Each structure stands twice: as C-alpha cells, then as structure tokens.
Amino acid sequence: MQLDIDRLIDHFGGVNALAEALKQHDPNNAPSTAAIYKWRTRGSLPLAQLNKLTELAQSQGKTLDLNHFIQPQNESEHPIMNTNNRVIIFDTTLRDGEQSPGAAMSKEEKVRIARQLEKMGVDVIEAGFAAASEGDWAAVNEIAKTVKNSTICSLSRAVERDIRRAGEALAPAEKRRIHTFIATSPIHMEHKLKMQPEQVIQAAVKAVKIAKEYTDDVEFSCEDALRSEVGFLAQICGAVIEAGATTINLPDTVGYSVPHLTEKFFRDVIAQTPNSDKVIWSTHCHNDLGLAVANSLAALQGGARQIECTVNGLGERAGNAAIEEIVMALKVRHDVFGYETGIDATQIVTASKLVSTVTGYPVQPNKAVVGANAFSHESGIHQDGVLKHRETYEIMSAESVGWAANRLTLGKLSGRNAFKTKLAELGIELDSEEALNAAFARFKELADKKREIFDEDLHALVSDEMSNLSETYKFVSQHIVTETGESPRAEIVFSIDGVEHRAESTGSGPVDAIFKAIESVAQSGAILEIYSVNAVTKGTESQGETSVRLAKDGRVVNGQGADTDVLVATSKAYLSALSKLASGVDKIKAQGI
C-alpha cells in the first residue's frame, strides 16, 4: 500500500495547518513543520505519525478512511515530462520586462497588463520582485487579489527576507508561486557571490524550504545555468527537488547559448538529476544573439515543458524570448513540435499594443507577428499570390493573432456607462469616480476630433489621463509658433505640485523649443536619450503617442504622452518623464535570471 501523502496532508488543511493542529493535540510529541515537509518529499511517513493523524481526526470529529488516500503502486506520482505535450507559458513582462531601461510601470498599469495576460490564457504571471520596493510589493499584492485564472508568481533572491516578502505579497492569490534563484556558474559563484559550490547548494535548499512555508508551488532557478557545469547543476537541482521545488528553471541569463547545444544541455542535466521526473523543467532565454526564441524551442526538444517569455520580447539588454513568437511557432509548426499551449492567440496583438503603450517601447514595424508590416506585402508577385490564395505567402492569418479586430463600437454620442463597460472589457478599471470622469471627458473630446475610435485609442487615452492625475509635473496648455526661416517659439503653461508656471523658449525646431522651455523652469539637469513619435492607429486623425527617455545620475526613465496634436503629446511625455525622475523611488536590484 502506498499513500498519497500530498492529499493526506491537504485533508488537514495543508502543512502549516496540520503542524499547528498536531501541536495543540499533543504539544510534547508533535512533529515540526519541517518534518511534515519531509513526509511529503519522501512520499511516506512513520507508522507512529499515521496513528497520530488518526487520533487527530477523531478529536476533530472527522473520519480518516485511509482507503481514500491509497494510490496504485504502478502509477507515477508526477508525469514524465517527455511524454507530456502541454507547454506551460510563464510570462515575465511585469518583472523581467520592467528591467528594460525606463520601462518601470505603476501599480495600475501592471494590473491592466496582468488582466490582459489572464485574458490571453497565460498559465503563470510573474507579477514582480516583491522585495524590490514598497511599490513593487503593492503591485504584486494587488495582482494577487485581482487575477483568478492564472498562477501569480513573485521572484526572490535566495534570501530569507526576499522570500518572506514574496510570500506575504502573494497571500491573496488563488494560485500562487514563489520563484527563487541563485547563480550557479563558476564565474558568478567566484566573482559575484564569492561562495563555494557547497555554500550555494545550502543556500538554495534553505530558500526552497522557506518558500514551501507559503506555497506548495515553488520554482527554483539556476542563474547563468547555460554557463554552469552539468554535474554541479544535477547536484543542486537534485537537492532542491528533495527540498520541495516543483519547477526547475535553467536560464540562459546572458544569451550565450545556441539551439543545438541548448537541447543537448537540457537532455544532459535532466538525465543526470535525481528525481528529475518529479518536476517541470523550464527555460528562460535572453536575446543577446537574437536566439532567445530558437533556444527556448530547442529546450522543449530537450525536455523542458515551461517557457518563460515576455510580450514583445521586452526585457533586460536585448530582451527575452517573445511570447507571441513562441506561441505562434508552436501553433503554426505543430507538425514539427507537437506541443499545445493554453493561449488564446487572438489576444496577442491587444497585449502587444497595451505593453507598448504602457512602457513607451514602440514595436518595430518588421517585428514578427505583432509588427505593423507583419502581414503587409509589397512585392507584386507576393500581392498577386495572396489575392489568389492567402496561404501562398502567409503561414498564418492576421485575424488569428488579433489584427483587424480592434474597432471600438462607441461613438461621440455614447454614454458614460457604455464607456465604463467598454473599459472593463479591455481590462481597465479606474480606481475613482474622479479618474473615470476625467477619462470620459477626454474620450468625448477625442470623439469630436476623430471619426473612428479604436481600442488602442482608449488604452493610450487612459494611460495619459491616469498619469496626469498622479504626476508631479502636469501639462496645462501651450502655444507654438513655427514658420519657415524663423526660429520656432514655444510658450508653455504647466504645474509643479499644483503651482502653475509659464515658460517660453526658442529652438532649432518646435520639439527643441518645447524641451528648452520646460527646462528653463524645471532645471532638471537630465539628458535626453530618446525621443520618438508613433501613430496609435491608422489615418491622419490618429493620436500621436510620444515617448521621452531621460537619464540622470544613473537613473533612466521613460515618459509617455498621447494626443491628436503631436506637440501637445510631446510636452506631456517630457513632463511625465520629469515626474518619474522626481519620484526618486529606489529598488533592490534583483540581478535577473
């Protein structure tokens, strides 16, 4: 007879509840929480403890029929990964994506993106790094309260404080995961951690055990795994599996690997790791050599069944594997891979445009799947072929990933309730009546200027309005004079902490004049790194969405603005960036995986 120890423990409310109940029942002889975790890890418990559980059940007025917890001897406790064709999609846009320079998001923006990821069918949403700051903790906590269908995850270093902060932030989630990591490559252990391999193993095991106090779903990552030694990885992975880890991630932290070596690497590590069939193996690839998606797919061939990725491939340095490319590669080339995901591909373009709007990172036109040119054909031969039969030059339809399905059914005569309902459909919930009224007023103003309004317009409008409600620097009005042969002049009115200021300046162009006018009052000393303008939708009536990146004293921030007048949007973006510089929020550096 073999008992299903997991179900037996859950019968009493889980590890912590069982430990407390046994302590109250028999204070002098009660097993510790750690001992109960060992029962589950081993898949067995001493006969004396089984008798105690029977006594405990009787004292609680319950019946404990052990027949309900018997599992057949020939059944594996965990599925063998190589026979499982279901791929778990783990999205880290809100954590790794936010590590892109200037891509920091507010709590409200993160919740909007999390709702869209849930709508898209993402299995695991890494909501952030809860220990980084109070703001990050609050964002993870709010997403844990809001999202119901996806597992909510928080990253933590293999440090007790980090793990406990993550556990506390995730407490409201219906499904939660703690993701803890430590570096395992010789170069990282020697130069960054300054630890011996045995010390690294001890730290990893301790981290997993602490995480298990908060959830049964614990992921462990070996930072810089693809430059680590296979033998050492097998040793540390075996140790954390014994400690209770349920997912093992082998990240290509610096984007160093190539596909055929990635596949072999996963096969070797999995083959050499004790109890490797008891966990899900995961891949997390960076795009420094442009191979993140290819390496992720190769890892699947090597035995991984979870891919960690981001919307638009956002992330540190050159970014991460792009979720849209991963999902569509598996869908279009199902004949090669044979794997399934739970993603609703028609939500991909919506997610892409939302993340772009919120972060200020535009999507390049020739970007696969979500770029504006992804389904455009310039060649006459291609155009002729597509007109005759789409599949001659298109391997997927634009509609299959959400293009051409974004038209808004509201107009200038639509009421406030219809507007609010539409926002809810887009995953936008404003916190106050003031915010809703302001957004509705902006919508009416926009409807007077544009004959056609799209979902992207609403996302841009709401992002702009929410920023304006909370920021230190706020746009009021401006007057721009520009004439061929004359220096453009900008006269701008804006407020700083509620106090209005008037500024004016000339410049080499109207944008230069705007920035110089604002700086004549702000005196920020920041350096302008990037200024970009993108049309939110098609047509000459489109809103212009502008992005400004400022750098000062090692900090980098992005500011966004949106308006049918591009110069107004430009002023808003610059003021938004100044507000973020003024906030001066400090974070712990997660160091990434």
LUMBAGU-889463 format. One line per field, with one value per residue (C-alpha): residue number from 0; x, y, z; residue in one letter. Coordinates in Angstrom, 3 decimals. Each point is the difference from the previous one (the first is absolute). Layout:
num <- c(NUM ...)
x <- c(X ...)
y <- c(Y ...)
z <- c(Z ...)
residu <- c(A ...)
***
This chain:
num <- c(0 1 2 3 4 5 6 7 8 9 10 11 12 13 14 15 16 17 18 19 20 21 22 23 24 25 26 27 28 29 30 31 32 33 34 35 36 37 38 39 40 41 42 43 44 45 46 47 48 49 50 51 52 53 54 55 56 57 58 59 60 61 62 63 64 65 66 67 68 69 70 71 72 73 74 75 76 77 78 79 80 81 82 83 84 85 86 87 88 89 90 91 92 93 94 95 96 97 98 99 100 101 102 103 104 105 106 107 108 109 110 111 112 113 114 115 116 117 118 119 120 121 122 123 124 125 126 127 128 129 130 131 132 133 134 135 136 137 138 139 140 141 142 143 144 145 146 147 148 149 150 151 152 153 154 155 156 157 158 159 160 161 162 163 164 165 166 167 168 169 170 171 172 173 174 175 176 177 178 179 180 181 182 183 184 185 186 187 188 189 190 191 192 193 194 195 196 197 198 199 200 201 202 203 204 205 206 207 208 209 210 211 212 213 214 215 216 217 218 219 220 221 222 223 224 225 226 227 228 229 230 231 232 233 234 235 236 237 238 239 240 241 242 243 244 245 246 247 248 249 250 251 252 253 254 255 256 257 258 259 260 261 262 263 264 265 266 267 268 269 270 271 272 273 274 275 276 277 278 279 280 281 282 283 284 285 286 287 288 289 290 291 292 293 294 295 296 297 298 299 300 301 302 303 304 305 306 307 308 309 310 311 312 313 314 315 316 317 318 319 320 321 322 323 324 325 326 327 328 329 330 331 332 333 334 335 336 337 338 339 340 341 342 343 344 345 346 347 348 349 350 351 352 353 354 355 356 357 358 359 360 361 362 363 364 365 366 367 368 369 370 371 372 373 374 375 376 377 378 379 380 381 382 383 384 385 386 387 388 389 390 391 392 393 394 395 396 397 398 399 400 401 402 403 404 405 406 407 408 409 410 411 412 413 414 415 416 417 418 419 420 421 422 423 424 425 426 427 428 429 430 431 432 433 434 435 436 437 438 439 440 441 442 443 444 445 446 447 448 449 450 451 452 453 454 455 456 457 458 459 460 461 462 463 464 465 466 467 468 469 470 471 472 473 474 475 476 477 478 479 480 481 482 483 484 485 486 487 488 489 490 491 492 493 494 495 496 497 498 499 500 501 502 503 504 505 506 507 508 509 510 511 512 513 514 515 516 517 518 519 520 521 522 523 524 525 526 527 528 529 530 531 532 533 534 535 536 537 538 539 540 541 542 543 544 545 546 547 548 549 550 551 552 553 554 555 556 557 558 559 560 561 562 563 564 565 566 567 568 569 570 571 572 573 574 575 576 577 578 579 580 581 582 583 584 585 586 587 588 589 590 591 592)
x <- c(0.000 1.273 -1.676 -0.405 1.688 -0.820 -3.719 0.223 1.659 -2.469 -2.826 1.109 0.332 3.609 3.398 -0.278 -3.563 0.910 3.103 -2.027 -2.795 2.470 1.708 -3.289 -0.967 3.292 2.326 2.857 0.245 -1.197 2.145 1.431 -1.077 3.306 -0.702 -3.390 1.655 2.351 -2.981 -1.195 3.452 0.591 -3.565 -0.316 -0.312 0.733 -2.756 -0.035 -0.794 -2.740 -1.600 0.257 -1.821 -2.783 -0.270 0.039 -2.820 -2.079 0.602 -1.219 -3.105 1.219 0.323 3.326 -0.550 3.464 -1.505 -0.745 3.718 1.367 1.566 0.868 3.639 0.442 -1.131 2.651 -0.485 1.002 -0.325 3.132 0.710 1.134 -3.474 -1.831 -0.771 -1.524 2.316 -0.432 0.286 1.666 -0.164 2.550 -0.869 -0.849 3.320 2.760 -1.679 -0.028 3.782 0.244 1.452 -2.809 -2.768 -1.113 -3.770 -2.431 -2.143 -3.072 1.848 1.256 -3.521 -1.293 2.684 -0.577 -3.714 0.856 2.472 -2.696 -2.438 2.603 0.245 3.502 0.618 2.391 0.354 3.194 -1.448 3.263 2.765 -1.912 3.056 1.254 -2.067 -3.291 -1.458 1.025 -1.449 -3.280 -0.173 0.579 -2.559 -2.633 0.477 -0.263 -3.387 -1.203 1.013 -1.867 0.806 3.793 2.598 1.567 3.730 2.567 3.743 2.340 3.688 1.037 -0.249 -2.464 -1.274 -0.696 -1.876 -2.149 -0.889 -1.014 -2.091 -1.788 -0.719 -1.379 -2.231 -3.324 0.621 -2.188 3.011 3.452 3.646 3.265 2.914 3.383 3.422 3.746 2.929 1.630 2.661 3.658 0.496 -3.049 0.730 3.597 -0.285 -3.561 -1.085 3.498 -1.363 1.148 -2.251 -1.067 -1.046 -2.078 -1.795 -0.713 -1.403 -2.195 -1.434 -0.675 -1.747 -2.288 -0.916 -0.919 -2.067 -1.877 -1.337 -2.106 -0.932 0.413 0.846 3.696 2.232 3.780 2.294 3.697 1.133 2.418 -0.812 1.133 3.549 -0.109 1.480 -2.507 1.218 -0.439 -3.430 -1.117 1.186 -1.716 -3.187 -0.236 0.387 -2.746 -2.344 0.468 -0.669 -3.339 0.535 -2.632 1.494 3.684 1.043 3.261 0.360 2.351 0.531 2.461 -1.354 3.122 -1.336 -0.948 -2.941 1.645 2.110 -3.039 -1.902 2.946 0.559 -3.580 0.164 3.267 -1.099 -3.374 1.627 2.528 -2.309 -1.515 -3.829 -0.017 -3.405 -1.582 0.305 -0.848 3.147 -0.035 1.971 0.621 2.048 1.424 0.374 3.556 0.785 -3.553 -0.499 -2.356 -3.009 2.086 1.729 -3.342 -1.430 3.178 -0.383 -3.472 1.593 2.441 -2.715 -1.160 -3.759 -0.135 1.172 0.613 -0.581 -1.237 -2.392 1.876 3.188 0.377 2.763 3.463 2.631 -1.203 -3.090 -1.544 -1.693 -3.161 -3.232 -1.687 2.771 0.112 -3.755 -0.367 3.066 -1.560 -3.378 1.103 2.634 -2.017 1.036 3.615 -0.366 -3.317 -0.445 -3.089 -0.428 -3.036 0.461 -2.834 2.068 -2.643 0.972 3.665 -0.172 -2.073 2.599 2.827 -1.553 -0.876 3.546 1.411 -2.307 0.705 3.800 0.627 1.888 -1.310 -0.261 2.213 -2.026 1.775 -0.412 -1.256 -3.726 -0.768 1.896 -2.031 1.554 -0.349 -2.863 0.825 1.129 1.944 1.259 -2.346 0.479 -0.853 -3.061 -1.276 0.539 -1.768 -2.970 -0.378 0.611 1.116 2.151 2.337 1.872 -1.630 0.560 -2.581 -2.816 0.075 -3.328 1.464 2.205 -2.501 0.600 -3.024 -2.148 0.590 -2.721 -1.887 -3.783 -0.374 -0.412 -0.342 -3.599 0.897 -0.799 2.161 -1.242 0.719 3.465 0.618 -1.220 2.342 2.944 -0.835 0.039 3.520 1.109 0.016 -1.541 0.482 0.355 -2.169 -2.932 2.359 2.210 -3.005 -1.506 3.314 0.497 -3.573 0.483 3.166 -1.901 -2.692 2.673 1.749 -3.297 -0.526 3.397 -0.073 -2.724 1.272 1.198 1.891 0.833 3.599 -1.329 -1.656 3.130 2.068 -2.634 -0.349 3.774 0.430 -2.835 1.026 3.537 -1.274 -2.002 2.958 3.068 1.966 0.331 -3.305 -0.674 -2.471 0.303 2.444 0.372 2.477 1.032 2.013 0.718 2.472 3.160 -0.846 0.978 -3.001 -1.281 -1.766 -2.071 -1.060 -2.063 0.475 -0.288 2.482 -1.693 -3.078 1.791 -0.258 3.079 0.336 3.031 1.093 2.975 1.153 1.686 1.322 -3.439 -3.324 0.915 3.346 -1.805 -2.476 2.730 2.053 -3.033 -0.854 3.630 0.250 -2.289 0.637 3.825 0.129 3.498 -1.215 1.355 -2.471 0.880 -2.947 -2.950 -2.417 -3.427 -2.385 -3.532 -2.350 -2.173 -0.222 -1.083 0.902 -2.441 1.920 1.214 3.730 1.670 3.336 2.721 2.796 2.911 1.991 3.125 1.442 2.471 -0.269 -3.802 -1.895 -3.704 -2.528 -2.849 -3.002 -2.568 -2.913 -2.041 -1.258 2.380 3.467 1.603 -2.406 0.838 3.700 -0.376 -1.984 2.650 2.843 -1.942 -0.879 3.687 0.875 -2.654 1.588 3.435 -1.456 -1.520 3.487 -1.273 2.871 -0.176 2.050 1.685 -1.264 3.028 -2.246 0.073)
y <- c(0.000 3.473 3.102 3.250 2.134 3.289 -0.689 -1.299 3.232 2.119 -1.867 1.821 3.393 -0.130 -0.188 3.014 -0.774 -3.635 0.965 2.383 -2.530 -2.732 2.436 0.785 -3.679 -1.246 2.940 -2.198 -2.404 2.001 -0.180 3.267 1.728 -1.058 -3.626 0.135 1.428 -2.995 -2.378 1.539 0.047 -3.676 -0.978 -1.877 0.550 -2.072 -2.352 1.738 3.305 -1.642 -1.120 3.587 1.242 -2.512 1.222 3.634 -0.629 -1.648 2.940 2.337 -2.080 -1.167 -3.452 -0.968 -2.769 -0.857 -1.803 3.416 0.841 -3.204 0.311 -2.985 -1.013 0.169 3.609 2.690 2.816 2.535 -0.242 -0.757 3.249 -1.532 -1.479 3.224 2.265 2.863 3.013 2.375 3.664 2.061 3.738 2.266 3.303 1.577 -1.055 -0.591 2.255 2.827 -0.284 1.606 3.507 2.405 -2.601 0.221 -0.285 1.284 -2.379 0.879 -0.624 -3.369 -1.055 0.964 -2.101 -2.901 -0.013 -0.164 -2.837 -1.876 0.624 -1.338 -3.231 0.342 -2.819 1.826 3.777 1.140 3.152 1.473 -0.089 0.662 0.806 2.678 2.837 0.760 0.855 -3.354 -1.827 1.884 -0.797 -3.736 0.018 1.800 -2.379 -2.936 1.387 0.714 -2.917 -3.259 -2.350 0.303 -0.971 3.162 -0.113 2.209 -0.208 -0.055 -0.422 -2.951 2.321 -0.557 3.595 -0.063 -3.283 1.039 3.295 -1.968 -2.409 2.843 1.858 -3.137 -1.008 1.123 -1.938 -3.009 -1.607 1.219 -0.819 1.181 0.094 0.051 -0.060 -0.030 0.034 -3.331 0.748 -0.048 3.626 1.198 -2.076 1.192 3.648 1.021 -2.260 -0.750 -3.355 -3.587 -2.448 -1.761 3.350 0.723 -3.343 0.657 3.458 -1.414 -2.765 2.424 2.399 -2.700 -1.212 3.519 0.496 -3.248 1.607 2.266 -2.181 -3.482 1.516 0.964 0.683 -0.006 1.595 -0.580 3.438 -0.190 -3.710 -0.344 0.955 -2.309 -3.485 -2.779 -2.120 2.847 0.875 -3.604 0.124 3.279 -0.816 -3.373 1.712 2.582 -2.676 -1.901 3.245 0.376 2.023 -0.775 1.890 0.256 2.799 -0.074 3.541 1.220 3.177 1.668 -1.306 -2.051 -3.337 -1.276 -2.321 -3.393 0.429 1.145 -3.180 -2.195 1.968 -0.587 -3.681 -0.426 1.875 -1.761 -3.411 0.537 1.617 -2.316 -0.017 2.208 -1.430 1.558 3.595 2.189 1.154 3.578 2.191 3.755 1.351 3.454 1.392 1.381 -1.980 0.096 -3.674 0.165 -1.496 -2.622 -1.025 -0.194 -2.323 -2.094 -0.301 -1.492 -2.638 -0.693 -0.607 3.419 0.506 3.598 3.022 3.349 2.902 3.587 1.991 1.579 -1.700 2.796 -0.421 0.813 0.836 -1.533 -1.435 -3.445 -2.608 1.613 -1.677 0.758 -1.728 -3.012 -0.555 0.393 -2.145 -2.833 0.550 0.409 -2.749 -2.436 -2.602 0.379 0.593 -1.646 2.173 1.820 3.218 1.512 3.373 1.760 1.284 2.552 2.034 0.303 3.298 1.629 -1.020 1.249 3.424 0.359 -0.778 2.361 2.808 -0.495 -0.330 2.465 -2.673 0.104 -3.205 0.039 -0.259 -3.173 -1.781 -3.571 -0.568 3.407 2.467 2.332 -1.609 -3.605 -0.622 2.628 -0.965 2.432 -2.350 -0.188 -3.746 -0.395 2.223 -1.952 -3.303 1.114 1.335 -3.348 -2.164 1.416 -2.967 0.526 2.627 0.018 -2.835 1.437 2.506 3.477 -0.744 -3.062 2.224 2.828 2.418 1.760 -0.782 3.169 2.392 1.745 -0.098 3.293 3.427 3.629 -0.606 -2.956 0.401 -0.238 -3.486 -1.394 1.545 -1.569 -3.405 0.156 0.824 -3.045 -2.189 1.299 -0.817 3.640 0.776 3.530 0.365 3.090 1.912 2.922 -2.138 -1.389 3.454 1.396 -2.913 0.306 3.722 -0.787 -2.654 2.519 2.488 -2.661 -1.108 3.560 -0.098 -3.553 -1.683 -3.485 -1.032 -3.211 -2.022 1.254 3.556 -0.842 -1.615 3.045 2.415 -1.720 -0.375 3.703 1.058 -2.271 1.357 3.568 -0.643 -1.309 1.817 2.905 1.829 0.551 1.503 2.921 1.697 1.155 2.306 -0.915 2.356 -1.402 1.503 -0.902 2.026 1.063 -1.603 -1.849 1.328 -1.986 1.571 -2.630 -0.004 -2.940 -0.624 -1.383 -1.386 2.043 3.318 1.338 1.166 1.744 -0.585 0.923 -0.654 -0.205 -3.036 -1.570 -1.542 -0.004 -3.106 1.513 3.226 -1.969 -1.853 3.149 1.914 -2.705 -0.255 3.760 -0.535 -3.638 0.228 -3.797 -0.476 -3.179 -1.198 -0.762 -3.466 -0.862 1.874 -1.949 0.498 -2.737 0.052 -1.863 -1.136 0.460 3.211 3.679 0.499 -2.473 0.962 0.510 -1.977 1.474 -1.468 1.852 -1.694 2.046 -1.005 1.573 -1.275 -3.599 -0.013 -0.448 0.781 -0.045 2.465 -0.417 2.390 -0.382 2.547 0.693 2.987 -1.587 3.090 -0.146 -3.702 0.953 2.419 -2.569 -2.662 2.251 1.081 -3.644 -0.940 2.885 -1.230 -3.445 1.503 2.064 -3.095 -1.326 -3.518 -2.335 -3.732 -3.007 -1.347 -3.530 -0.673 -1.939 -3.546)
z <- c(0.000 -0.949 1.372 -1.886 2.672 -1.751 0.114 3.548 1.194 -1.982 1.778 3.155 -1.700 -1.158 1.694 2.290 1.099 0.705 1.987 2.151 0.554 1.059 2.355 1.711 0.115 1.464 0.889 1.254 -2.935 -3.000 -3.168 -1.314 -3.200 -1.568 0.900 -1.737 -3.103 0.068 0.058 -3.230 -1.589 0.846 -0.851 3.320 3.754 3.131 1.183 3.397 -1.713 -2.062 3.285 1.274 -3.094 0.648 3.611 -1.154 -2.466 2.720 2.375 -2.756 -0.561 -3.418 -1.481 -1.547 -2.517 -1.310 -2.987 -1.474 -0.007 -1.526 -3.440 -2.195 0.143 -3.755 -0.293 -0.060 2.479 -2.648 -3.785 -2.000 -1.787 -3.297 -0.547 0.782 -2.984 2.042 0.213 2.923 -1.023 2.731 -0.739 1.680 -1.716 3.357 1.563 -2.549 -2.555 2.535 0.253 -3.441 0.448 0.836 -0.292 3.640 0.360 2.605 2.038 -2.063 -3.273 1.215 0.976 -3.469 -1.676 2.418 -0.865 -3.693 0.578 1.906 -2.850 -2.423 2.008 1.466 2.498 2.338 0.365 1.705 1.528 1.258 2.555 3.217 2.123 -2.427 1.500 1.722 -3.402 -1.454 3.004 -0.369 -3.723 0.550 2.804 -2.097 -2.923 2.438 1.085 -3.536 -2.239 0.545 -2.884 -0.286 2.591 1.452 0.634 1.704 -0.491 2.996 0.523 2.150 2.993 2.823 0.060 -3.744 0.200 2.927 -1.682 -3.086 2.048 1.775 -3.238 -1.678 2.915 -1.606 -3.253 -0.744 -1.707 1.030 -0.638 1.534 -2.426 1.726 -1.601 0.539 -2.435 -0.848 -2.622 1.132 -1.049 1.965 3.104 0.152 -0.962 0.926 2.842 1.329 1.180 -0.262 -1.907 3.202 1.495 -3.096 0.336 3.672 -0.796 -2.771 2.178 2.840 -2.387 -1.367 3.494 1.103 -3.164 0.733 3.165 -2.228 -2.966 -1.398 -3.405 0.152 -2.962 0.299 -2.589 -0.541 -1.135 -2.961 -0.314 -3.616 1.065 3.024 0.316 -0.699 2.930 2.473 -1.398 0.413 3.600 0.953 -1.934 1.715 3.374 -0.605 -1.377 3.254 1.884 -1.800 -3.195 -2.630 -2.968 -0.952 -2.334 -1.963 -1.378 -2.687 2.015 -2.362 -3.314 -0.647 -1.201 -3.466 -0.750 -0.548 3.149 1.989 -0.894 0.967 3.220 1.188 -0.887 1.925 3.128 0.166 -0.533 2.791 2.576 2.647 -0.058 -3.103 -0.954 3.089 -1.202 -2.971 -1.814 -1.222 -2.398 0.198 -2.901 -0.653 -3.481 -0.078 -3.156 -1.359 0.901 3.002 -1.784 -1.820 3.239 1.834 -2.641 0.106 3.791 -0.573 -2.220 2.820 2.602 1.250 0.276 1.176 -2.001 1.680 -2.354 -0.316 -2.156 -2.932 1.247 2.557 2.563 1.226 -2.652 -3.306 1.685 0.473 -2.140 -1.431 1.104 -3.332 -1.960 2.341 -0.090 -3.761 -0.737 2.009 -1.634 -3.620 0.174 2.060 -2.549 1.178 3.739 0.864 3.117 1.268 1.996 1.693 -1.714 -1.836 -2.929 -1.020 3.095 -1.021 -1.902 2.752 2.590 -2.211 -0.523 3.686 1.150 -2.612 1.140 3.697 -0.263 -2.827 -1.932 -3.590 -2.009 -3.079 -3.224 -1.152 3.341 -0.436 0.667 1.588 -2.216 -2.241 -3.085 1.172 -2.443 -2.640 -3.488 -2.190 -2.697 -2.966 -0.258 3.691 -0.281 -2.981 1.786 3.195 -1.959 -1.763 3.059 3.350 0.988 -2.959 2.020 3.463 2.468 2.425 -0.329 1.471 1.708 1.765 2.182 0.490 -2.869 -1.543 3.033 1.988 -1.137 2.806 -0.098 1.879 -1.511 1.032 1.160 2.223 3.673 3.098 0.934 -3.469 0.196 3.417 -1.249 -2.983 2.265 2.126 -3.129 -0.685 3.538 1.091 3.376 1.293 3.760 0.521 -1.421 -0.568 -2.248 -1.884 -0.529 -1.226 -2.404 -1.284 -0.608 -1.977 -1.957 -0.970 -1.029 -2.086 -1.600 -1.224 -1.731 -1.402 -2.021 0.856 3.452 0.667 3.114 -0.238 0.240 3.301 1.414 -0.984 1.301 3.375 0.453 -0.700 2.313 2.885 -0.200 0.043 3.170 1.988 -1.316 1.474 -3.327 -1.846 -3.389 -0.151 -3.399 -2.649 -2.987 -2.723 -2.797 -2.895 -3.417 -2.734 0.418 3.571 3.318 1.465 3.326 2.716 2.785 2.545 3.191 2.366 3.723 2.513 3.118 -0.815 -0.589 -3.561 -1.884 -3.343 -2.179 -3.486 -2.220 -3.585 -1.509 -3.174 -0.453 1.877 2.040 1.004 0.962 2.165 1.878 0.554 1.250 2.542 1.125 0.505 2.997 0.989 -0.069 0.263 -1.400 -1.735 -3.339 -2.792 -1.300 -2.254 -1.478 -2.190 -1.559 -1.082 -1.342 2.332 -2.907 -3.752 -1.705 0.196 2.894 2.162 3.423 0.148 2.771 1.013 2.186 1.763 1.765 2.518 1.912 3.127 2.600 -1.196 -0.103 -3.263 -0.381 -2.841 -0.302 -2.306 -1.378 -2.412 -1.895 -3.514 0.148 -0.034 1.565 2.936 0.361 -0.062 2.905 1.994 -0.581 1.167 3.107 0.720 -0.110 2.341 2.453 0.063 0.609 2.838 1.644 0.795 0.809 0.889 -0.610 0.953 -3.108 -0.591 -2.247 -2.310 -1.271)
residu <- c(M Q L D I D R L I D H F G G V N A L A E A L K Q H D P N N A P S T A A I Y K W R T R G S L P L A Q L N K L T E L A Q S Q G K T L D L N H F I Q P Q N E S E H P I M N T N N R V I I F D T T L R D G E Q S P G A A M S K E E K V R I A R Q L E K M G V D V I E A G F A A A S E G D W A A V N E I A K T V K N S T I C S L S R A V E R D I R R A G E A L A P A E K R R I H T F I A T S P I H M E H K L K M Q P E Q V I Q A A V K A V K I A K E Y T D D V E F S C E D A L R S E V G F L A Q I C G A V I E A G A T T I N L P D T V G Y S V P H L T E K F F R D V I A Q T P N S D K V I W S T H C H N D L G L A V A N S L A A L Q G G A R Q I E C T V N G L G E R A G N A A I E E I V M A L K V R H D V F G Y E T G I D A T Q I V T A S K L V S T V T G Y P V Q P N K A V V G A N A F S H E S G I H Q D G V L K H R E T Y E I M S A E S V G W A A N R L T L G K L S G R N A F K T K L A E L G I E L D S E E A L N A A F A R F K E L A D K K R E I F D E D L H A L V S D E M S N L S E T Y K F V S Q H I V T E T G E S P R A E I V F S I D G V E H R A E S T G S G P V D A I F K A I E S V A Q S G A I L E I Y S V N A V T K G T E S Q G E T S V R L A K D G R V V N G Q G A D T D V L V A T S K A Y L S A L S K L A S G V D K I K A Q G I)
***
